[in-house]
Amino acid sequence: MGYKSGSYENQAKTIIKNLEKRNMKGYYCENGKKALELVKTLLPAGALVTNGGSETLVETGIMDLIRSGDYAYIDRTSAKTPEEARALYGRIVTADYYLMSTNAITRDGELVNVDGVGNRVACLINGPAHVLVIAGMNKVVPSLEDAVRRVRNIAAPPNSIRVGAKTPCSVTGFCDNCQSEQCICCETVITRRSRQEGRITVILIGEEYGF
């Protein structure tokens, strides 16, 4: 084990203990391959599964798993009209498992997420029976203040480019605290505790994934 890997594992142990105090379950996986294998054990065959937008899920192969595995997968991108999207969202919130990443996680076990429309954070808060949050250790920050700073200046600029949003940060690479019509930072959610014990499971990976 390298020095960096050892440090990641120690950080994860601290965060997992703090997640448990907040009614959330935590796991640490050394790499993306092990995280993928863990997710396989957590998703029962036949489960109704869906996801929020996440580069981490793509990079770890978890998106391929839920799309092609023995699950009833709801493709959030399949709607062609606003009416279809609304009906589809009605199915998404009743899913057995909702998979996503997080924009940041503090050492105290608080999840910080920022959305444009809010559908991803809404499902984190309520709806799906279980939520699996998969995050590389690059998402870990010391405090809530650092989390917001990370989201605005590290996560938002590349995410704006990814979704094609015409925001100041997509051009300059830095947050401008914009009021752009295509702003992707409209809703900020801090998950400091899960009301339902065990509903939220956080899988930390000792590598860097996503933004």
Beta strands, then each sheet from edge to edge (+ up, - down):
strand 1: 25-29
strand 2: 48-51
strand 3: 72-73
strand 4: 97-100
strand 5: 104-106
strand 6: 111-115
strand 7: 130-136
strand 8: 140-141
strand 9: 187-191
strand 10: 200-205
sheet 1: 1+ 10+ 7+ 4+ 2+ 3+
sheet 2: 8+ 5+ 6- 9+
end
